[in-house]
Amino acid sequence: MPLFRRSETPATDNARTRRLLDNADAAFEDEADSDFARTVVDGLMSDVATRPYPPPGHGYPRR
């Protein structure tokens, strides 16, 4: 196995997403009403249902 290669799992993907959202929430705590904060948060979240990742028949990418 090459150096720095690891497999991604749904759990690591979910944990990374949760950290991203939590850190964005903390970063904009004092300026949540600014245009910049709204733009970033709108870009991170979606109210549209998406297909599960990875698509059926595919696995998580390896790094």
MOPAC internal coordinates of N, CA, C and O (Angstrom, degrees):
PM7 1SCF
backbone

  N    0.0000 0     0.00 0     0.00 0    0    0    0
  C    1.4522 1     0.00 0     0.00 0    1    0    0
  C    1.5358 1   108.91 1     0.00 0    2    1    0
  O    1.2310 1   119.84 1   -53.69 1    3    2    1
  N    1.3154 1   117.91 1   126.31 1    3    2    1
  C    1.4658 1   120.98 1   179.92 1    5    3    2
  C    1.5381 1   112.27 1   -65.48 1    6    5    3
  O    1.2310 1   121.37 1   -23.79 1    7    6    5
  N    1.2930 1   114.98 1   156.21 1    7    6    5
  C    1.4570 1   121.96 1   177.72 1    9    7    6
  C    1.5277 1   110.17 1   -59.89 1   10    9    7
  O    1.2310 1   119.94 1   -40.70 1   11   10    9
  N    1.3179 1   117.73 1   139.30 1   11   10    9
  C    1.4604 1   125.60 1   177.44 1   13   11   10
  C    1.5264 1   114.49 1    69.54 1   14   13   11
  O    1.2310 1   119.32 1  -166.85 1   15   14   13
  N    1.2993 1   118.89 1    13.15 1   15   14   13
  C    1.4579 1   119.07 1   178.31 1   17   15   14
  C    1.5234 1   108.92 1   -95.28 1   18   17   15
  O    1.2310 1   120.76 1   -48.57 1   19   18   17
  N    1.2960 1   116.14 1   131.43 1   19   18   17
  C    1.4607 1   120.35 1   176.87 1   21   19   18
  C    1.5195 1   108.70 1  -146.56 1   22   21   19
  O    1.2310 1   121.11 1   -22.34 1   23   22   21
  N    1.2888 1   115.47 1   157.66 1   23   22   21
  C    1.4610 1   120.82 1   178.78 1   25   23   22
  C    1.5168 1   109.62 1   -92.58 1   26   25   23
  O    1.2310 1   120.55 1   -38.68 1   27   26   25
  N    1.2981 1   116.56 1   141.32 1   27   26   25
  C    1.4538 1   122.12 1   175.68 1   29   27   26
  C    1.5211 1   108.51 1   -90.69 1   30   29   27
  O    1.2310 1   120.48 1   -32.79 1   31   30   29
  N    1.3022 1   116.68 1   147.21 1   31   30   29
  C    1.4540 1   122.14 1   178.12 1   33   31   30
  C    1.5300 1   108.51 1  -129.13 1   34   33   31
  O    1.2310 1   120.04 1   -14.44 1   35   34   33
  N    1.3217 1   117.52 1   165.56 1   35   34   33
  C    1.4702 1   118.49 1   174.78 1   37   35   34
  C    1.5289 1   111.89 1   -57.28 1   38   37   35
  O    1.2310 1   120.07 1   144.20 1   39   38   37
  N    1.3210 1   117.46 1   -35.80 1   39   38   37
  C    1.4673 1   120.28 1  -179.60 1   41   39   38
  C    1.5260 1   111.62 1   -65.98 1   42   41   39
  O    1.2310 1   119.64 1   137.28 1   43   42   41
  N    1.3359 1   118.29 1   -42.72 1   43   42   41
  C    1.4671 1   119.84 1   179.17 1   45   43   42
  C    1.5218 1   110.45 1   -69.14 1   46   45   43
  O    1.2310 1   120.24 1   143.86 1   47   46   45
  N    1.3257 1   117.15 1   -36.14 1   47   46   45
  C    1.4608 1   120.84 1   177.66 1   49   47   46
  C    1.5264 1   110.40 1   -64.64 1   50   49   47
  O    1.2310 1   120.12 1   134.91 1   51   50   49
  N    1.3195 1   117.38 1   -45.09 1   51   50   49
  C    1.4650 1   121.27 1   178.82 1   53   51   50
  C    1.5213 1   111.35 1   -64.87 1   54   53   51
  O    1.2310 1   120.06 1   139.09 1   55   54   53
  N    1.3226 1   117.49 1   -40.91 1   55   54   53
  C    1.4647 1   120.72 1   179.20 1   57   55   54
  C    1.5293 1   111.03 1   -63.65 1   58   57   55
  O    1.2310 1   120.35 1   137.93 1   59   58   57
  N    1.3308 1   116.94 1   -42.07 1   59   58   57
  C    1.4673 1   121.11 1   178.91 1   61   59   58
  C    1.5288 1   110.30 1   -63.84 1   62   61   59
  O    1.2310 1   120.42 1   137.37 1   63   62   61
  N    1.3180 1   116.80 1   -42.63 1   63   62   61
  C    1.4629 1   120.59 1   179.01 1   65   63   62
  C    1.5243 1   110.69 1   -63.75 1   66   65   63
  O    1.2310 1   120.61 1   137.14 1   67   66   65
  N    1.3212 1   116.44 1   -42.86 1   67   66   65
  C    1.4666 1   120.58 1   179.42 1   69   67   66
  C    1.5271 1   110.89 1   -62.16 1   70   69   67
  O    1.2310 1   120.22 1   136.87 1   71   70   69
  N    1.3535 1   117.18 1   -43.13 1   71   70   69
  C    1.4786 1   120.48 1   177.65 1   73   71   70
  C    1.5215 1   111.16 1   -62.21 1   74   73   71
  O    1.2310 1   120.34 1   138.22 1   75   74   73
  N    1.3200 1   116.95 1   -41.78 1   75   74   73
  C    1.4666 1   120.93 1   179.51 1   77   75   74
  C    1.5220 1   110.64 1   -60.41 1   78   77   75
  O    1.2310 1   120.14 1   131.67 1   79   78   77
  N    1.3265 1   117.34 1   -48.33 1   79   78   77
  C    1.4598 1   120.84 1  -178.98 1   81   79   78
  C    1.5280 1   111.64 1   -66.97 1   82   81   79
  O    1.2310 1   120.02 1   138.77 1   83   82   81
  N    1.3360 1   117.57 1   -41.23 1   83   82   81
  C    1.4613 1   120.64 1   178.97 1   85   83   82
  C    1.5235 1   111.51 1   -63.53 1   86   85   83
  O    1.2310 1   120.35 1   137.53 1   87   86   85
  N    1.3356 1   116.93 1   -42.47 1   87   86   85
  C    1.4657 1   120.03 1   179.71 1   89   87   86
  C    1.5163 1   111.90 1   -69.31 1   90   89   87
  O    1.2310 1   119.69 1   143.35 1   91   90   89
  N    1.3170 1   118.19 1   -36.65 1   91   90   89
  C    1.4654 1   120.45 1   175.81 1   93   91   90
  C    1.5190 1   109.73 1   -65.19 1   94   93   91
  O    1.2310 1   120.45 1   139.12 1   95   94   93
  N    1.3142 1   116.75 1   -40.88 1   95   94   93
  C    1.4613 1   121.38 1   177.97 1   97   95   94
  C    1.5261 1   110.64 1   -60.49 1   98   97   95
  O    1.2310 1   120.17 1   134.80 1   99   98   97
  N    1.3283 1   117.29 1   -45.20 1   99   98   97
  C    1.4616 1   121.51 1   180.00 1  101   99   98
  C    1.5330 1   111.27 1   -67.82 1  102  101   99
  O    1.2310 1   120.01 1   142.13 1  103  102  101
  N    1.3178 1   117.59 1   -37.87 1  103  102  101
  C    1.4669 1   121.15 1  -177.51 1  105  103  102
  C    1.5188 1   111.84 1   -65.75 1  106  105  103
  O    1.2310 1   120.59 1   146.91 1  107  106  105
  N    1.3192 1   116.47 1   -33.09 1  107  106  105
  C    1.4633 1   119.82 1  -176.34 1  109  107  106
  C    1.5180 1   112.94 1  -104.87 1  110  109  107
  O    1.2310 1   120.59 1  -162.64 1  111  110  109
  N    1.3256 1   116.47 1    17.36 1  111  110  109
  C    1.4561 1   120.33 1  -178.22 1  113  111  110
  C    1.5258 1   112.22 1   -56.98 1  114  113  111
  O    1.2310 1   120.09 1   137.31 1  115  114  113
  N    1.3230 1   117.44 1   -42.69 1  115  114  113
  C    1.4612 1   121.31 1  -177.02 1  117  115  114
  C    1.5279 1   113.32 1   -85.06 1  118  117  115
  O    1.2310 1   120.22 1   161.13 1  119  118  117
  N    1.3070 1   117.18 1   -18.87 1  119  118  117
  C    1.4664 1   119.69 1  -176.75 1  121  119  118
  C    1.5233 1   111.47 1  -128.88 1  122  121  119
  O    1.2310 1   120.59 1  -139.09 1  123  122  121
  N    1.3037 1   116.48 1    40.91 1  123  122  121
  C    1.4668 1   121.21 1  -175.54 1  125  123  122
  C    1.5224 1   112.97 1   -62.27 1  126  125  123
  O    1.2310 1   119.92 1   157.07 1  127  126  125
  N    1.3262 1   117.75 1   -22.93 1  127  126  125
  C    1.4652 1   120.45 1  -177.96 1  129  127  126
  C    1.5210 1   113.57 1   -92.60 1  130  129  127
  O    1.2310 1   119.76 1  -178.00 1  131  130  129
  N    1.3364 1   118.06 1     2.00 1  131  130  129
  C    1.4640 1   119.38 1  -179.86 1  133  131  130
  C    1.5232 1   110.59 1   -74.23 1  134  133  131
  O    1.2310 1   120.80 1   -25.55 1  135  134  133
  N    1.3113 1   116.08 1   154.45 1  135  134  133
  C    1.4683 1   120.98 1   178.79 1  137  135  134
  C    1.5283 1   110.86 1   -60.21 1  138  137  135
  O    1.2310 1   120.57 1   140.05 1  139  138  137
  N    1.3399 1   116.52 1   -39.95 1  139  138  137
  C    1.4561 1   120.72 1  -179.08 1  141  139  138
  C    1.5233 1   110.58 1   -62.88 1  142  141  139
  O    1.2310 1   120.43 1   132.05 1  143  142  141
  N    1.3308 1   116.79 1   -47.95 1  143  142  141
  C    1.4683 1   120.86 1  -179.00 1  145  143  142
  C    1.5261 1   110.30 1   -61.56 1  146  145  143
  O    1.2310 1   120.08 1   136.75 1  147  146  145
  N    1.3248 1   117.45 1   -43.25 1  147  146  145
  C    1.4717 1   119.93 1   179.06 1  149  147  146
  C    1.5183 1   111.31 1   -62.80 1  150  149  147
  O    1.2310 1   120.24 1   140.74 1  151  150  149
  N    1.3242 1   117.16 1   -39.26 1  151  150  149
  C    1.4664 1   120.85 1   179.61 1  153  151  150
  C    1.5270 1   111.10 1   -64.67 1  154  153  151
  O    1.2310 1   120.52 1   134.90 1  155  154  153
  N    1.3319 1   116.61 1   -45.10 1  155  154  153
  C    1.4687 1   120.12 1  -179.59 1  157  155  154
  C    1.5227 1   110.43 1   -65.12 1  158  157  155
  O    1.2310 1   120.19 1   132.88 1  159  158  157
  N    1.3098 1   117.24 1   -47.12 1  159  158  157
  C    1.4607 1   120.46 1  -178.30 1  161  159  158
  C    1.5315 1   110.51 1   -65.19 1  162  161  159
  O    1.2310 1   119.90 1   140.26 1  163  162  161
  N    1.3236 1   117.79 1   -39.74 1  163  162  161
  C    1.4695 1   120.26 1   176.52 1  165  163  162
  C    1.5195 1   110.82 1   -62.14 1  166  165  163
  O    1.2310 1   120.13 1   145.25 1  167  166  165
  N    1.3317 1   117.36 1   -34.75 1  167  166  165
  C    1.4577 1   120.92 1   178.89 1  169  167  166
  C    1.5216 1   112.71 1   -71.92 1  170  169  167
  O    1.2310 1   120.37 1   152.07 1  171  170  169
  N    1.3377 1   116.91 1   -27.93 1  171  170  169
  C    1.4587 1   121.07 1  -179.20 1  173  171  170
  C    1.5229 1   112.93 1   -82.91 1  174  173  171
  O    1.2310 1   120.92 1   152.59 1  175  174  173
  N    1.3178 1   115.84 1   -27.41 1  175  174  173
  C    1.4572 1   119.50 1  -175.33 1  177  175  174
  C    1.5169 1   110.38 1  -114.45 1  178  177  175
  O    1.2310 1   121.79 1   -22.42 1  179  178  177
  N    1.2946 1   114.17 1   157.58 1  179  178  177
  C    1.4513 1   119.67 1   178.31 1  181  179  178
  C    1.5155 1   108.59 1  -143.78 1  182  181  179
  O    1.2310 1   120.81 1   -38.16 1  183  182  181
  N    1.3173 1   116.06 1   141.84 1  183  182  181
  C    1.4548 1   119.08 1   175.19 1  185  183  182
  C    1.5287 1   110.52 1  -100.45 1  186  185  183
  O    1.2310 1   121.14 1  -167.52 1  187  186  185
  N    1.3226 1   115.43 1    12.48 1  187  186  185
  C    1.4586 1   121.45 1   179.08 1  189  187  186
  C    1.5296 1   108.55 1  -103.44 1  190  189  187
  O    1.2310 1   120.72 1   -49.75 1  191  190  189
  N    1.3096 1   116.23 1   130.25 1  191  190  189
  C    1.4688 1   119.71 1   178.15 1  193  191  190
  C    1.5257 1   108.89 1   -67.43 1  194  193  191
  O    1.2310 1   120.79 1   -43.23 1  195  194  193
  N    1.2997 1   116.10 1   136.77 1  195  194  193
  C    1.4590 1   120.88 1   179.07 1  197  195  194
  C    1.5212 1   109.51 1  -117.84 1  198  197  195
  O    1.2310 1   121.10 1   -17.40 1  199  198  197
  N    1.3020 1   115.49 1   162.60 1  199  198  197
  C    1.4558 1   120.04 1   176.35 1  201  199  198
  C    1.5215 1   109.49 1   -68.56 1  202  201  199
  O    1.2310 1   120.12 1   -30.05 1  203  202  201
  N    1.3170 1   117.37 1   149.95 1  203  202  201
  C    1.4679 1   119.30 1   178.20 1  205  203  202
  C    1.5266 1   111.01 1   -62.02 1  206  205  203
  O    1.2310 1   121.28 1   -32.91 1  207  206  205
  N    1.3288 1   115.15 1   147.09 1  207  206  205
  C    1.4612 1   120.47 1   177.27 1  209  207  206
  C    1.5051 1   107.62 1  -113.55 1  210  209  207
  O    1.2310 1   119.04 1   -43.49 1  211  210  209
  N    1.2649 1   119.44 1   136.51 1  211  210  209
  C    1.4560 1   129.70 1    -5.66 1  213  211  210
  C    1.5326 1   110.85 1   -76.17 1  214  213  211
  O    1.2310 1   120.97 1   -18.74 1  215  214  213
  N    1.3250 1   115.75 1   161.26 1  215  214  213
  C    1.4600 1   119.16 1  -179.54 1  217  215  214
  C    1.5306 1   110.94 1   -61.92 1  218  217  215
  O    1.2310 1   120.55 1   -25.44 1  219  218  217
  N    1.3204 1   116.56 1   154.56 1  219  218  217
  C    1.4685 1   119.24 1   178.33 1  221  219  218
  C    1.5298 1   111.13 1   -53.43 1  222  221  219
  O    1.2310 1   120.98 1   -43.44 1  223  222  221
  N    1.3154 1   115.73 1   136.56 1  223  222  221
  C    1.4626 1   121.00 1   179.70 1  225  223  222
  C    1.5132 1   113.55 1    90.26 1  226  225  223
  O    1.2310 1   119.71 1   175.66 1  227  226  225
  N    1.3251 1   118.15 1    -4.34 1  227  226  225
  C    1.4650 1   122.42 1  -179.94 1  229  227  226
  C    1.5172 1   109.05 1  -121.90 1  230  229  227
  O    1.2310 1   120.66 1   -21.87 1  231  230  229
  N    1.3074 1   116.35 1   158.13 1  231  230  229
  C    1.4654 1   121.22 1   177.83 1  233  231  230
  C    1.5080 1   110.91 1  -110.33 1  234  233  231
  O    1.2310 1   121.12 1    -1.75 1  235  234  233
  N    1.3035 1   115.47 1   178.25 1  235  234  233
  C    1.4572 1   120.26 1   175.53 1  237  235  234
  C    1.5297 1   108.67 1   -72.56 1  238  237  235
  O    1.2310 1   120.55 1   -32.34 1  239  238  237
  N    1.3398 1   116.56 1   147.66 1  239  238  237
  C    1.4651 1   118.90 1   179.00 1  241  239  238
  C    1.5257 1   111.35 1   -66.72 1  242  241  239
  O    1.2310 1   121.07 1   -26.69 1  243  242  241
  N    1.2986 1   115.56 1   153.31 1  243  242  241
  C    1.4562 1   120.67 1   176.04 1  245  243  242
  C    1.5199 1   108.83 1  -103.32 1  246  245  243
  O    1.2310 1   121.40 1   -36.94 1  247  246  245
  N    1.3259 1   114.93 1   143.06 1  247  246  245
  C    1.4628 1   118.75 1   176.87 1  249  247  246
  C    1.4955 1   109.63 1  -116.39 1  250  249  247
  O    1.2310 1   120.10 1   180.00 1  251  250  249

